[in-house]
Amino acid sequence: MEHDALDAGEARYELVISVDARRSGQYSDAEKPRMRERIYRVLETAFAQAGVGRDAVHMEDRGDGVLVSVPGRIAVTRLLGLWMVEVHENLREENRSLLVPLGLRVAMHVGPVRHDSRGISGRAVDLTCRLADSAVARQLLDRERADLVLAVSDSLYADVVSAGGKFIEPARFSSARLALKEGEVSAWFHLPGRPAPDIGPIAPEEPSAPAGGPAGGPAAAPVGGPEAALAAMDAALAARTAAAAGRRGDDSDGDDEDGADRYRAQGDLSVHRNNVYQQPVHIGRVTGDSPRKD
């Protein structure tokens, strides 16, 4: 008795891949079509290079990314290994000609997937998308100035990655706990071509403010204009200085026991010694209508 393999009531265990572009909301309407073309070119070329036929995988457009499911007859190790290597190399090639490089967050998980006429669904799909959109994936991509970050579920790491394989190096993955909508989960993160990333402290995710261009553009100034921004910087500097003084112990004469000078500042701080200036030099900043002093 034969069964329809695409019956929406039946779930198949498949590899789910979620691909998101970094800070896609900062691309203008004119730039987004070119961004999308680059994403598809990177992914589809990598499928061909890895020997995976385009018609063998399911792909859904997500506007700023792509959702993919790969049937079980294709080895997961091929996607985790060779395909990821080709994605990374293709992305680097694309970025050579771009002033603002395209960054991609890729996540993978294996689990039950249901297909219908509109696409795929299931908890495996939800988890994969959450991993790609996690604060750890976002901040690693920015903090490490990387082109690509890969996140895999804890089960996929245990079942496949940990055993290694061609182009799969488990020692280059780092684990992190993620607080997702469904609860806390463990996941593993990898920056292709680099050692295991230092996850470190990850700040809570905040909505990104609109900027004048795509990722890498200048950040918007805080509300209140330049003076508010300078005040915020002064407050941050004072807090860091106070914290550092608390760790080392206070010394009222301004000198550490080892003879090194230590300073506490509530605003800007400049230290100048034995300098010879050949022309007027402005030190500090000018605010309001105060006259400039050289």
C-alpha positions in Angstrom: 0.0 0.0 0.0 1.5 3.3 -1.1 1.2 6.5 0.8 1.4 10.1 -0.5 4.8 11.4 0.7 3.5 14.9 0.7 0.5 14.2 2.9 0.1 17.3 5.2 -1.0 15.0 8.0 2.3 13.2 8.1 5.6 14.5 9.4 9.0 13.7 7.9 12.3 14.1 9.7 14.2 16.6 7.7 17.1 19.1 8.1 15.7 22.6 8.4 17.9 25.5 7.5 17.0 29.2 8.3 19.0 31.9 6.6 18.6 35.6 7.7 20.4 38.7 6.5 22.1 40.9 9.0 20.1 44.2 9.8 17.9 43.8 6.7 15.6 46.5 8.0 18.4 49.1 7.3 18.4 48.4 3.6 16.4 50.8 1.5 13.7 49.6 -0.9 16.1 50.0 -3.8 18.8 48.0 -2.1 16.7 45.1 -0.9 16.2 43.4 -4.3 20.0 43.3 -4.8 20.5 42.0 -1.3 18.0 39.2 -2.0 19.7 38.3 -5.3 23.0 38.0 -3.5 21.5 35.7 -0.9 20.0 33.3 -3.4 23.1 33.4 -5.6 25.2 32.4 -2.5 22.9 29.6 -1.4 22.0 28.1 -4.8 25.6 28.2 -6.0 26.6 26.4 -2.8 23.9 23.7 -3.4 25.3 23.0 -6.9 28.9 23.0 -5.6 28.0 20.5 -2.8 26.2 18.2 -5.3 22.7 18.8 -4.0 20.2 19.4 -6.8 18.1 22.5 -6.5 14.9 20.5 -7.1 15.9 18.1 -4.2 15.3 20.8 -1.5 12.4 22.9 -0.5 13.0 26.6 -0.4 10.7 29.4 0.9 11.3 33.1 0.5 11.2 35.0 3.7 11.8 38.5 2.3 15.1 39.1 4.1 16.1 35.4 4.1 15.3 31.9 3.1 13.8 28.9 4.8 15.0 25.5 3.6 14.2 21.9 4.3 16.3 19.0 3.1 14.9 15.5 2.8 16.6 12.6 4.8 18.0 11.0 1.7 20.6 13.8 1.5 23.3 13.4 4.2 23.2 16.0 6.9 27.0 16.0 7.1 27.1 17.2 3.5 25.1 20.3 4.4 27.0 20.9 7.7 30.3 20.4 6.0 30.8 21.0 2.3 27.7 23.1 1.8 28.6 25.5 4.6 32.1 25.9 3.3 30.8 26.8 -0.1 28.3 29.2 1.4 31.0 31.0 3.3 33.4 31.2 0.3 30.6 32.4 -2.0 29.6 35.1 0.5 33.2 36.3 0.9 33.4 36.5 -2.9 30.2 38.6 -3.0 31.4 40.9 -0.2 34.7 41.8 -2.0 32.8 44.2 -4.2 30.6 45.7 -1.5 31.3 48.7 0.6 28.8 47.3 3.2 29.3 43.6 3.4 26.4 41.2 3.5 26.2 39.2 6.7 24.2 36.0 7.1 22.9 34.1 10.1 22.4 30.4 9.4 20.7 28.0 11.7 20.2 24.2 11.4 18.1 21.6 13.2 16.7 18.1 12.4 13.1 17.3 13.4 9.6 16.5 12.1 8.4 18.7 9.4 5.0 18.9 7.8 4.5 20.1 4.2 1.4 21.6 2.7 0.6 23.7 -0.4 1.9 26.8 1.4 5.2 25.6 2.7 6.5 23.8 5.9 5.6 24.0 9.5 6.3 22.3 12.9 8.3 22.8 16.0 11.5 22.0 14.2 10.9 24.9 11.9 10.1 27.3 14.8 13.2 26.3 16.7 15.5 26.7 13.7 14.1 30.2 13.0 14.5 31.2 16.7 18.2 30.1 16.6 18.9 32.2 13.5 17.2 35.2 15.1 18.8 34.8 18.6 20.7 37.5 20.3 23.8 35.3 20.4 23.8 34.8 16.7 23.2 38.5 16.0 25.8 39.8 18.4 28.4 37.3 17.5 28.1 38.3 13.8 28.6 42.0 14.7 31.1 41.7 17.5 33.4 39.4 15.6 32.9 41.4 12.3 32.2 38.1 10.6 30.5 37.4 7.3 28.6 34.3 8.6 27.6 32.7 11.8 26.2 29.2 12.1 23.9 28.1 14.9 22.9 24.4 15.4 20.5 22.9 17.9 21.9 20.9 20.8 20.5 17.6 19.4 22.0 18.2 16.0 25.4 18.9 17.7 25.2 15.8 19.8 24.0 13.5 16.9 26.1 14.8 14.0 28.6 17.6 14.7 30.2 16.0 17.8 31.3 13.0 15.6 33.1 15.3 13.2 33.5 14.6 9.5 34.7 16.3 6.3 34.8 20.1 7.0 33.1 19.5 10.4 35.2 20.4 13.4 33.3 20.1 16.7 36.1 21.9 18.6 35.3 25.0 16.7 31.7 25.2 18.1 30.8 27.0 21.4 27.7 26.3 23.5 25.3 28.9 24.9 22.0 28.9 26.7 19.2 30.8 24.9 16.0 32.2 26.5 13.5 31.7 23.7 9.7 32.2 23.7 9.2 28.5 24.3 11.7 28.4 27.1 15.4 28.0 27.6 17.4 25.8 25.2 21.0 25.0 24.5 22.6 25.7 21.1 26.0 25.7 19.5 27.6 28.5 17.5 30.4 28.5 14.9 32.1 31.1 12.8 33.4 29.4 9.7 37.2 29.6 9.3 37.7 30.7 12.9 38.4 29.1 16.3 35.5 28.4 18.6 33.9 31.8 19.4 34.0 33.3 22.9 30.3 33.7 23.6 30.9 35.9 26.6 28.1 38.1 28.1 25.4 38.7 25.6 23.3 41.8 26.1 19.5 41.6 25.9 18.3 42.2 22.4 17.0 45.6 21.7 15.2 47.0 18.7 17.7 48.5 16.3 17.2 52.2 15.5 16.9 53.1 11.8 20.1 54.3 10.2 21.1 56.0 7.0 22.0 52.7 5.3 22.4 48.9 5.7 24.4 47.2 8.4 27.6 49.0 9.2 26.3 52.5 8.8 26.5 55.1 11.5 24.3 54.6 14.5 21.6 57.1 15.1 22.4 59.7 17.8 20.5 59.4 21.1 17.3 61.5 21.5 18.2 65.0 22.5 20.9 65.7 19.9 24.7 65.9 20.2 24.7 67.4 23.7 22.6 64.5 25.1 25.0 62.1 23.4 28.0 63.7 25.0 26.3 63.7 28.4 25.6 60.0 28.0 29.2 59.3 27.1 30.4 61.3 30.1 28.1 59.3 32.4 29.3 56.0 31.0 32.9 57.1 31.4 32.3 58.1 35.0 30.6 54.8 35.8 33.4 52.8 34.3 36.0 54.9 36.1 34.2 54.5 39.4 33.9 50.7 38.9 37.5 50.4 38.1 38.5 52.4 41.2 36.3 50.2 43.4 38.1 47.1 42.1 41.5 48.5 42.8 40.8 50.3 46.0 40.7 54.1 46.4 43.9 56.2 46.7 43.2 59.8 47.5 46.6 61.2 46.3 45.8 60.0 42.7 48.8 57.5 42.6 48.7 53.7 42.7 51.1 52.0 45.0 53.2 50.9 42.1 53.9 54.5 41.2 51.5 54.6 38.2 49.2 57.6 37.9 45.5 57.1 38.3 42.8 59.6 37.5 39.1 60.0 38.1 37.2 62.2 35.7 33.5 63.2 35.5 33.9 64.5 32.0 36.7 64.4 29.3 40.2 63.5 30.4 43.4 64.3 28.6 46.9 63.7 29.9 49.8 65.4 28.0 53.4 65.2 29.0 56.7 66.3 27.3 54.9 67.2 24.1 56.1 69.8 21.7 53.4 71.4 19.6 54.5 73.1 16.3 51.2 75.0 15.9 48.1 75.9 18.0 46.4 72.7 19.2 42.8 72.4 20.4 42.4 70.2 23.5 39.0 69.2 24.8 35.7 70.1 23.3 33.7 73.3 22.7 30.0 73.4 23.7 27.4 76.0 23.3 28.7 79.5 22.5 31.9 79.1 24.6 35.0 80.6 22.8 37.5 78.1 21.5 40.8 78.0 23.4 43.9 76.8 21.7 
